[in-house]
Amino acid sequence: MEKTQGLLISAIILAVLLLVSAVFIPKVFQPKNLENLLRIYAPGGIVAVGLSLVILTGEMDVSVGAIMTLAMAVAAKVYDISEPGALLTACITGIFAGFLNGIIVTKSKVASLMITIGMTSVYKGFASILVRAQKKYITDLYPVTQRLGTGNIFKIIPIPLFFCLVFALVFEIVLRKTKFGSWIYYTGANKRAAWMSGVNIDRIKIVCFTISGLLAAVSGVLLAGQLGSSTVQIGDGYDVTAISMAVLGGISLAGGKGTEVGTLLGFLTISLLQNMMAIAGLGTYVSTTLKGVMIILAVLLYGITTVKKE
Amino acid sequence: MTNEKQNDLLCMKNIHKAFNNVPVLKGIDFEVHAGEIVTIIGSNGAGKSTLMNIVAGVHKMDEGEIFFEGKQVNIKDPNVAERLAIGMVHQEPSLCENMKVYENIFLNREPKKSNGLLDRKKMIRESQEIMQQLGFDVDVTKTVQDLSIVSKVVVSIAKVMIMKKKLLILDEVTAALNQREVEHLFEIIAELKKSKIGIIFISHKIREIVQISDRVYVLRDGKVAGIFDKQQSELKEKDIINLMLGETQWKGEYSERTLAEHSENVLLDMNHISKHNMFSDISIKLYENEIIGLAGLKGSGITELMYSIFGIMQYDSGTLCMEGQPLKAKCPEEAIKRGICMITNDRQNEGLAMNRSIQENILIASLNKVKNSSGFLNKRRMKDVAKEYIGKLSVKTSGPMQQVKFLSGGNQQKVVVAKWLFRDSKIVLIDEPTRGIDIKAKNEIYDLLLEEKNQGKGLMIYSPETRELLNICSRIIVISNGKQIAEVKRGDELFTEKGLLHIMHSY
């Protein structure tokens, strides 16, 4: 029952936003714009899908943006040798960075927010060292990367959006239908009770951090393909974007509550909002401000509804 | 109001209180005079803490009247109690651990200098004075977490004294103290008494009570079972115990029940296991088809002993074997895989995820049992299992998807029990199986435990209510201060509440 209630709120927020845009900015619904907006924001959605798993266990990972940057910086070293090798390298880097986050968080018992703030700096610094702070690396010479970023599947679905949907679907099934998913929810709801019921909570958290790292790397590749290049700033801001998508989708920051379908709704909401701002000519500064306001409003809204129930 | 009544510091009349429709206090009359030490004694669930929490404003009474210094008062929250100068020292002192002693003593009433900054010198000086007055040597500039438990209790008392209290409630403050420390504390209490402060003393240690009290209230099942007054006759331990138990009511029940003999197979073999500061030299054999009771006062180390078997903590020395194989679990997961489960006394934090459904809570330890051959969870089977156990344990609920936070304490406890029944472990460790639940639920849970035993399992149960242990255990091991001090078997002369109480209270 609670599951659907959370989804309901996300759906209502999205519906309101759609209504507003239908009345004031009907341009949003032009097919070309829709395709474009979903393509552009899908990398953020992918990061949010991975991050949602981490938040569900009751932890936080703010280094996802830095992992995107790092994955692309490491991949840049391999691109000239082999493009598929570079893509693989990016993924492995993401997996490794996420795994490292998980290990440090579980072994140190320090709040994951603090650990990952630290790791953000570590990953970004390391990325800059690797590429010697070059302004731009990875040019548009790599066809596979570019295809991934700009191509379509079945002629109409942008590949980044396709990835986002598939990941969300896969992990929704994992959460609902597998032992691992039950463990994630239970760990987030009460980690001591989970531990005392024989759940290996450390392993679960490490796996979730690792998946989150991998998805961040994948989204880094897709974004670089879209932009036709990568810089040491490529992942900047994606941490906040992903957190806001997850929170708007009903993922509770306390852990143990929320769904990937919700995160998908959050992704649509944030994407739509930013697109509306852009079309309305308000620029990125306003939309950044509004994104912050949305996070706080969403948290308040969920807070109010749950308090009332109790 | 009569003259006599006006001498009363505190007078409570016909106090009623129920939790979740379970009556806890059923019309209690209680009074304390200034300069008098009144003790309340009674087994767990008799209503001692509830009554005191009403005085301190923590709980609201359902019915009744309270007079303080002759005036009727409505203690609706702790602030009112504070204003009336009622102070309470809890069993586990509630101090700010990371602050200095003098900061704790003056918490919320810090003296300020003329420039508005804290007057630390004054705080330190006055704290030292109070400590001297109490005759206790505590360095007031130390941080509280570095103090011993006695010192913490003394600091709590000092804190209450600085507020110039008229009534002081000491809730089992001696539980963690040794004999010498208790003597010292009693000297302090005697001093307080001279300054006309009324003192309510709660303790399980009958010997102490006889020593210090002016009057003793014995509570049983939410009523005053009797009052002993030192002025009228000498206080006798035996009389108090008899009254506490209400012998006539319970005699016979446990001695009549016969239990099948345990088998010869040793399930769990503890060999001189010890853990520093917790328990030492414990050697117990648990057989198949047996329920062992562990009896002891709070802080006796029984919880830690169970924790060490279940892998929440690890024992330091000695050996532990399960079915012949050595066992030293590093975490509960390992113990559970070996076939051990534990129901702890803290279901909110350790037993359940309150925001998740009954179904999830029952299944969390045994998800492998509800998987399809494809590896996915079988939703229908999950629901069936949850329904089966809800029926078996008669959990009152709207359905398996209801969140456990909406259940009553007894029903929550049943969900915890269901989790481990479904897991089907060989050894079941239980720390207070019936904490905070009513008689009916208690009996239902005990019936289930007996059923488990008869399926060849080994159960080890700690309960503060020896009556319950006598009811279902074939033998009871008494543990005091971490040491195994006696074993009483069904049929022994001492296999009675009185016998066990005597053993427990004489160490």
Interface residues (C-beta under 8 A of the other chain):
Chain A: M1 E2 K177 T178 K179 S182 W183 Y185 Y186 A189 N190 R192 A193 A194 W195 M196 S197 G198 V199 N200 G256 K257 E310
Chain B: F310 I312 C331 P332 E333 I336 K337 M342 T344 N349 E350 G351 L352 A353 M354 N355 R356 E360 L363 I364 A365 L367 N368 K371 G375 F376 L377 K379 M401 Q403 K405 K419
